[in-house]
């Protein structure tokens, strides 16, 4: 059964797209606060909330990081970057926790009419990751998980269509059998 709110949420999820170019219009502070709140509402293991969010607006800093990571120059033009970081001493699942927070923030940005991009070009390149963490001024024991570029998109993109993205071949239905009384409990 779909509710009106549920249907709107599904439309928002389908509308979420990765944007690579942004207008220079500032992101309203209220919108940024809504995005950060959505991130902080994400599920975490035992409600440990290992994340911290660094807001980057400085054009020079964004450009320096974008150049170092060989990102498209237009990504540095996003009015706001949100660096999602986590403390090393947090839960073992910190990477999953911050991924959930980042996804919630991306969906919130879409709901607010903003575009966004998930940036992680340092994967498999520890030197690049270390360099970005240094540029961000992260203390020892705090690590970068993802950077989100957020702003008003330079161009509108059509929403995904559910029938285009839903792949039945990736859904595996398992028939569950009732175990006999002699079988060990799982």
C-alpha positions as CSV (number, residue, x, y, z in Angstrom):
1,X,0.0,0.0,0.0
2,X,1.4,3.4,-1.0
3,X,0.7,6.5,1.0
4,X,1.0,10.0,-0.4
5,X,4.2,10.6,1.6
6,X,5.6,7.2,0.5
7,X,4.9,7.9,-3.2
8,X,6.6,11.4,-2.9
9,X,9.6,9.8,-1.3
10,X,9.9,7.2,-4.1
11,X,9.7,10.1,-6.6
12,X,12.5,11.9,-4.8
13,X,14.7,8.8,-4.8
14,X,14.0,8.4,-8.6
15,X,14.8,12.1,-9.1
16,X,18.2,11.8,-7.4
17,X,20.9,12.2,-10.1
18,X,24.6,12.9,-10.0
19,X,25.4,16.4,-11.2
20,X,28.8,17.5,-12.4
21,X,28.1,21.2,-12.9
22,X,26.5,23.7,-10.7
23,X,25.2,27.3,-10.8
24,X,27.1,29.8,-8.6
25,X,23.9,30.5,-6.6
26,X,24.6,30.0,-2.8
27,X,23.0,27.1,-1.0
28,X,20.6,28.6,1.6
29,X,21.8,27.9,5.2
30,X,18.3,26.4,6.0
31,X,18.7,23.9,3.1
32,X,22.2,23.0,4.3
33,X,20.9,22.5,7.8
34,X,18.1,20.2,6.5
35,X,20.7,18.2,4.6
36,X,22.9,17.8,7.6
37,X,19.9,16.8,9.8
38,X,19.0,14.1,7.3
39,X,22.5,12.8,7.5
40,X,22.4,12.7,11.3
41,X,19.1,10.8,11.2
42,X,20.7,7.9,9.3
43,X,20.8,4.6,11.0
44,X,24.0,3.6,12.8
45,X,25.1,0.5,14.6
46,X,24.1,0.9,18.3
47,X,23.3,4.6,17.6
48,X,27.0,5.4,17.8
49,X,26.9,8.2,15.1
50,X,30.6,8.1,14.2
51,X,30.4,10.9,11.7
52,X,31.5,14.5,11.6
53,X,30.7,16.9,8.7
54,X,33.2,19.5,7.4
55,X,31.5,22.2,5.3
56,X,33.8,23.6,2.5
57,X,32.8,26.8,0.8
58,X,36.2,28.2,0.0
59,X,36.7,28.2,-3.8
60,X,40.5,27.9,-3.5
61,X,40.4,24.9,-1.1
62,X,37.8,23.1,-3.3
63,X,39.8,23.8,-6.5
64,X,43.1,22.6,-4.8
65,X,41.4,19.3,-3.8
66,X,39.7,18.9,-7.1
67,X,43.0,19.4,-9.0
68,X,44.8,17.0,-6.7
69,X,42.1,14.3,-7.3
70,X,41.8,15.1,-11.0
71,X,38.1,15.8,-10.6
72,X,36.2,17.7,-13.3
73,X,36.8,21.4,-12.7
74,X,33.1,22.0,-12.7
75,X,32.7,20.0,-9.4
76,X,34.9,22.5,-7.6
77,X,32.2,25.1,-8.6
78,X,29.6,23.5,-6.4
79,X,28.8,26.1,-3.8
80,X,29.2,23.6,-0.9
81,X,31.2,20.5,-0.4
82,X,30.4,18.3,2.6
83,X,33.3,16.2,3.7
84,X,32.0,13.3,5.7
85,X,34.6,12.0,8.1
86,X,34.7,9.5,10.9
87,X,36.8,8.8,14.0
88,X,39.0,5.7,13.7
89,X,38.1,4.6,17.2
90,X,34.4,4.5,16.3
91,X,32.4,1.4,15.6
92,X,33.8,-1.2,13.2
93,X,30.9,-0.4,10.9
94,X,31.8,3.3,10.6
95,X,32.1,3.1,6.8
96,X,28.5,1.7,6.5
97,X,27.2,4.3,9.0
98,X,28.7,7.2,7.1
99,X,27.5,5.8,3.7
100,X,24.0,5.7,5.1
101,X,24.4,9.3,6.3
102,X,25.7,10.4,2.9
103,X,22.8,8.7,1.0
104,X,20.3,10.4,3.3
105,X,22.0,13.8,2.6
106,X,21.9,13.2,-1.2
107,X,18.2,12.4,-1.1
108,X,17.5,15.4,1.1
109,X,19.4,17.6,-1.3
110,X,17.2,16.3,-4.2
111,X,14.0,16.9,-2.1
112,X,15.1,20.5,-1.7
113,X,15.7,21.1,-5.4
114,X,19.5,20.8,-5.2
115,X,21.9,18.7,-7.2
116,X,24.7,16.7,-5.7
117,X,27.6,14.4,-6.5
118,X,29.2,11.7,-4.4
119,X,33.0,12.1,-4.7
120,X,35.4,9.3,-3.8
121,X,38.1,9.3,-6.5
122,X,40.8,8.3,-4.0
123,X,39.6,4.7,-3.7
124,X,42.5,2.4,-4.2
125,X,44.9,5.4,-3.9
126,X,46.0,5.8,-0.3
127,X,48.4,8.6,-1.2
128,X,45.6,10.7,-2.7
129,X,43.4,10.0,0.4
130,X,46.2,11.0,2.7
131,X,46.8,14.2,0.7
132,X,43.1,15.2,0.9
133,X,43.0,14.4,4.6
134,X,46.0,16.7,5.0
135,X,44.4,19.5,2.9
136,X,41.3,19.2,5.1
137,X,43.5,19.4,8.2
138,X,42.1,16.2,9.7
139,X,43.7,15.2,13.0
140,X,45.3,11.7,13.4
141,X,42.6,9.1,13.9
142,X,40.0,10.9,11.8
143,X,39.4,9.7,8.2
144,X,37.6,10.9,5.2
145,X,34.8,8.7,3.9
146,X,33.2,10.8,1.1
147,X,32.8,14.3,-0.2
148,X,29.4,15.5,-1.3
149,X,29.3,18.3,-3.8
150,X,26.0,20.2,-3.4
151,X,24.4,23.1,-5.2
152,X,21.8,24.2,-7.7
153,X,22.4,22.1,-10.8
154,X,23.6,23.9,-14.0
155,X,21.1,21.8,-15.9
156,X,18.0,19.8,-14.9
157,X,18.1,16.1,-15.5
158,X,15.1,13.9,-15.9
159,X,14.2,11.5,-13.1
160,X,15.0,7.9,-13.5
161,X,12.1,5.7,-14.5
162,X,11.6,2.7,-12.2
163,X,11.2,0.4,-15.1
164,X,14.6,1.5,-16.4
165,X,16.5,0.9,-13.2
166,X,14.8,-2.1,-11.7
167,X,16.5,-5.3,-12.7
168,X,14.6,-8.4,-11.8
169,X,17.7,-10.5,-12.7
170,X,19.4,-9.0,-9.6
171,X,16.6,-10.1,-7.2
172,X,16.9,-13.6,-6.0
173,X,13.9,-15.2,-4.3
174,X,14.7,-18.0,-1.9
175,X,12.2,-20.6,-0.9
176,X,12.5,-21.0,2.8
177,X,11.9,-24.6,4.0
178,X,10.7,-25.5,7.5
179,X,13.6,-27.3,9.2
180,X,12.9,-30.7,10.7
181,X,13.0,-30.9,14.5
182,X,16.3,-32.8,14.2
183,X,18.0,-30.0,12.3
184,X,20.1,-27.5,14.2
185,X,18.5,-24.1,14.8
186,X,20.1,-21.3,12.7
